[in-house]
Amino acid sequence: MRLIHLDLDALRSFVIGIETGSFARAADRLGRSTSAVSAQLKKLEDQAETALVRKSGRGLALTESGEVLLSYARRLLDLNDEAISAVRGPELEGWIRLGIQEDFGETVLQQVLGRFTRAHPRVRVEGRIARNIELREKIDSGHLDLALAWDDGIASPAETIASLPLCWLGAADAEPVWQVGGHEPLPLAALEAPCLLRSIACNHLDRQGIAWRIAFVSPSLGGLWAATAAGLGIALRTPFGRPPGVRVLDPTAHGLPQLPSLGLNLLRSGKQENPISTHLATIIRQALQETLPEPWMVRP
C-alpha cells in the first residue's frame, strides 16, 4: 500500500473552513486567497480519494468521510503545534493558576494539563476544581488567572466557548415517582446553595406553577449523580459527564418545563494578558472542541 502524507497546511485550512462555516472565511483568517484554500481542499480529497464536504444551503456540511478526517486533522494539528511549542517555541517559565468547573474536572482538565505541561515543563500550574461562585470570586480577586465556568450573566472579561443544553435528569432504571398533577411536590436533587443550576431549576418550576422540594443536597457533583441514579430526586444539569445510571428525561412526557442552553465561559483575571495564559487558553479551547459535540461549540 502506497504511503500518503497528509499536508498539515491543507489540514489546517480544512479544519478552519469547517469551524468558520466557510472556506472564504478560512482564507481570510489564514491570509490566503480563496482559490488557494480550495486547491488545498481538492488536494486532501484527492489524497483521501473521496469527497470531504458537500453544499448545504449557503454553507458547508461534512460528508461521512469528512467527519472522520476532521477528528484526525484536529489531533494531528494539536500534536504538530504542541511539538513546535516544545522544541522551538518560547521557553516559557513562571506559573499560572487555573480554575475549572467540577463538570469538566475529570475529562477536560486531564487533557489540558497533560498537553500544557508537556509543551512547557518549566511553567508551574496550580489547578483548582470548584463551583461557579468560587471560580468567579477568585477570578475577580486575582487569585486565579483563568477559569472555565458557566455563564452566570455577570459582566466580566469572558469568552463564550460553548453553549450546552440544560436538561432534566432522572434514574436510568426507573420512572420518576413524581407525577404531573399529583399531590406530592417534585423532589429535586441539587448541589448546596448558592448554585447557578439549582436556581435555574427552581425558577423554571416556579414559573410553571410546579410545587417542588429539595429531596437531596450534595456539596459535590459525585454525590448529586449518585442521588439521581438512586431515584432520590430529579436533577437539572447538562448531559455532559452524565453517568450510565442517569438518563435525560423528556420534559413534555413528564410535565417538566422546557429548558434553555447555558453558556460556558473562559474567564480571565484583570491582569495583563501574557504568553502563558494565552497558550493555556488555546489548549483549553482545543480540548473542548475534541470533547464536546460540534453543535455545542461557539464559533469565534
C-alpha positions in Angstrom: 0.0 0.0 0.0 1.4 3.4 -1.0 2.0 5.7 2.0 0.3 9.0 1.7 1.5 12.0 3.8 -1.3 14.5 4.5 -0.4 18.1 4.1 -0.7 19.8 7.5 -1.3 23.2 5.9 -4.2 21.8 3.9 -5.5 20.1 7.1 -5.4 23.4 8.9 -7.3 25.1 6.1 -9.8 22.3 6.2 -10.4 22.5 9.9 -10.7 26.3 10.0 -13.0 26.2 7.0 -15.4 23.8 8.8 -15.2 25.7 12.1 -16.0 29.0 10.5 -18.5 27.6 8.1 -16.8 29.0 5.0 -13.5 28.4 3.2 -13.7 32.1 2.2 -13.5 33.0 5.9 -10.8 30.4 6.4 -8.8 32.0 3.6 -9.2 35.4 5.2 -8.1 34.2 8.6 -5.1 32.4 7.1 -4.1 35.3 4.8 -4.5 33.3 1.6 -6.7 33.5 -1.4 -9.9 31.6 -1.6 -8.7 29.7 -4.6 -5.6 28.6 -2.7 -7.7 27.2 0.1 -10.0 25.5 -2.4 -7.0 23.9 -4.0 -5.8 22.6 -0.7 -9.2 21.0 -0.1 -9.1 19.4 -3.5 -5.7 18.0 -2.7 -7.0 16.5 0.5 -9.9 14.9 -1.3 -7.6 13.5 -4.0 -5.4 12.0 -1.3 -8.4 10.6 0.6 -10.0 9.5 -2.8 -13.4 10.7 -1.6 -15.4 13.9 -1.1 -14.9 15.6 2.3 -17.6 18.3 2.1 -20.8 19.0 0.4 -23.1 22.0 -0.2 -25.8 22.5 2.4 -27.9 25.6 1.6 -25.5 28.5 1.7 -23.0 26.7 3.9 -21.0 23.6 4.0 -21.6 20.2 5.5 -19.2 17.3 6.1 -19.6 14.0 4.3 -19.2 10.9 6.4 -15.5 10.7 5.3 -15.1 14.4 6.1 -16.3 13.8 9.7 -13.7 11.1 10.2 -10.9 13.2 8.7 -11.9 16.3 10.8 -11.3 14.4 14.0 -7.9 13.1 12.9 -7.0 16.5 11.5 -7.6 18.3 14.8 -5.4 15.7 16.6 -2.6 15.9 14.0 -2.6 19.7 14.2 -2.7 19.7 18.0 0.3 17.4 18.1 2.1 19.4 15.5 1.6 22.7 17.4 2.5 21.0 20.7 5.7 19.7 19.2 6.7 23.1 17.7 6.0 24.8 21.0 8.1 22.3 22.9 11.0 22.3 20.5 11.4 25.8 19.4 8.6 27.8 20.8 9.1 30.4 23.6 10.7 28.8 26.6 8.0 29.8 29.0 8.8 30.0 32.6 6.7 31.1 35.6 3.4 29.9 36.9 -0.3 30.2 36.2 -3.4 29.5 38.2 -6.3 27.7 36.5 -9.8 27.1 37.9 -12.3 24.7 36.2 -15.9 23.8 36.8 -16.5 20.5 38.5 -18.3 19.1 35.5 -15.1 19.2 33.4 -12.6 18.2 36.1 -12.3 14.5 35.2 -12.2 14.9 31.4 -11.1 18.3 30.0 -8.7 19.1 32.8 -6.7 16.0 32.3 -6.2 16.8 28.6 -5.4 20.4 29.3 -2.8 19.8 32.0 -1.1 17.0 30.0 -0.7 19.0 26.8 0.4 22.2 28.6 3.0 20.6 30.9 4.5 18.6 28.0 4.8 21.7 25.9 6.0 24.0 28.8 7.7 21.9 31.5 9.1 25.0 33.2 5.7 26.5 33.9 4.2 25.6 37.2 0.4 25.1 37.0 -1.8 25.5 40.1 -5.2 24.0 39.4 -8.5 24.2 41.3 -11.7 22.3 40.7 -14.5 24.4 42.2 -18.1 25.6 41.9 -19.1 28.5 39.7 -19.4 31.1 42.5 -15.9 30.2 43.9 -14.3 30.4 40.5 -15.9 33.8 39.9 -14.8 35.2 43.2 -11.2 34.0 42.7 -11.0 35.5 39.2 -12.4 38.8 40.5 -9.9 38.9 43.4 -7.0 37.9 41.2 -6.4 34.6 42.8 -7.0 32.8 39.5 -5.6 33.8 36.1 -8.0 31.7 34.0 -11.2 29.8 34.8 -13.7 27.7 32.9 -17.1 28.5 34.3 -20.8 28.6 33.5 -22.2 31.9 32.2 -24.0 33.5 35.2 -24.8 36.7 33.3 -22.3 38.8 35.4 -20.3 41.1 33.1 -16.5 40.5 33.3 -13.7 39.7 30.9 -15.0 36.5 29.4 -15.1 34.5 26.2 -18.0 32.2 25.5 -16.6 28.9 24.2 -19.6 26.7 24.1 -23.4 26.6 24.8 -24.6 23.4 26.4 -28.2 22.3 26.6 -29.8 22.1 30.1 -31.9 19.0 30.8 -33.9 17.3 33.5 -32.2 14.1 34.7 -33.5 11.0 36.5 -32.6 7.4 37.3 -31.9 5.3 34.3 -33.6 2.2 35.5 -36.9 3.6 36.9 -39.6 6.1 36.1 -39.8 9.2 38.4 -42.2 8.6 41.3 -43.5 12.2 40.8 -46.5 12.6 38.5 -47.9 15.6 36.8 -51.0 16.9 38.8 -50.2 14.7 41.8 -50.4 15.7 45.4 -46.6 15.4 46.1 -44.2 18.1 45.2 -41.4 17.4 42.7 -38.3 16.0 44.6 -35.2 17.8 43.5 -31.6 16.6 43.9 -29.3 19.6 43.9 -25.9 21.0 44.9 -25.6 23.1 48.0 -26.7 26.7 47.6 -25.6 29.0 46.2 -25.7 27.1 42.9 -26.5 28.6 39.5 -28.2 25.4 38.1 -30.2 24.9 41.3 -31.5 28.4 40.9 -32.4 27.9 37.3 -34.3 24.7 38.2 -36.3 26.4 40.9 -37.1 29.4 38.8 -38.4 27.4 35.9 -40.6 25.2 38.2 -42.0 28.3 39.9 -42.8 30.0 36.6 -44.7 26.9 35.5 -46.5 26.6 38.9 -45.0 23.2 39.8 -44.5 22.6 43.5 -41.1 21.2 44.4 -39.0 20.2 47.4 -35.3 19.7 47.9 -35.0 15.9 48.5 -31.2 15.6 48.4 -28.4 18.1 48.8 -24.7 17.4 47.9 -21.6 19.5 48.2 -20.1 17.7 45.2 -21.2 16.6 41.7 -20.4 13.0 42.5 -23.0 13.0 45.3 -25.6 14.6 43.0 -25.1 11.9 40.4 -25.4 9.1 43.0 -28.6 10.5 44.4 -30.1 11.0 41.0 -29.2 7.5 39.9 -30.7 6.1 43.1 -34.0 7.8 42.3 -34.0 10.2 45.2 -34.8 13.2 43.0 -34.7 14.8 39.6 -31.7 17.0 38.8 -31.1 19.8 36.4 -27.7 19.6 34.7 -26.2 19.5 31.2 -25.9 16.0 29.7 -22.1 16.3 29.7 -20.5 13.8 32.0 -23.8 12.1 32.8 -23.0 8.6 34.3 -24.7 5.5 33.0 -27.1 5.3 35.9 -28.7 8.7 34.9 -30.9 9.4 31.9 -32.2 12.5 30.2 -36.0 13.0 30.8 -38.4 14.2 28.1 -39.8 17.3 29.6 -43.1 17.1 27.7 -43.7 13.5 28.7 -43.0 14.3 32.4 -44.7 17.7 32.6 -41.5 19.5 33.2 -40.5 23.0 31.9 -38.6 23.3 28.7 -35.0 24.5 29.4 -32.6 26.8 27.6 -28.9 26.3 26.9 -26.2 27.5 29.2 -23.0 29.3 28.1 -19.6 28.0 29.0 -17.2 30.9 29.5 -13.4 31.2 29.8 -12.9 33.9 32.4 -9.7 35.9 32.7 -8.4 38.0 35.6 -8.0 41.7 35.1 -4.2 41.3 34.8 -2.5 41.9 31.5 -2.5 39.0 29.1 0.7 37.1 28.9 2.1 34.3 26.7 1.5 31.6 29.4 -2.2 32.4 29.8 -2.6 32.8 26.0 -1.3 29.4 25.3 -3.2 27.7 28.1 -6.4 29.3 26.8 -5.7 27.9 23.3 -5.2 24.4 24.7 -8.5 24.7 26.7 -10.4 25.6 23.5 -8.8 22.7 21.6 -9.7 20.2 24.4 -13.3 21.4 24.4 -13.5 21.1 20.6 -12.4 17.5 20.9 -14.6 16.7 23.9 -17.9 18.4 23.2 -20.3 17.8 20.3 -19.6 20.3 17.5 -23.1 21.9 17.6 -22.4 22.9 21.2 -19.3 24.9 20.3 -19.5 28.6 19.7 -17.7 29.7 16.6 -15.2 32.5 17.0 
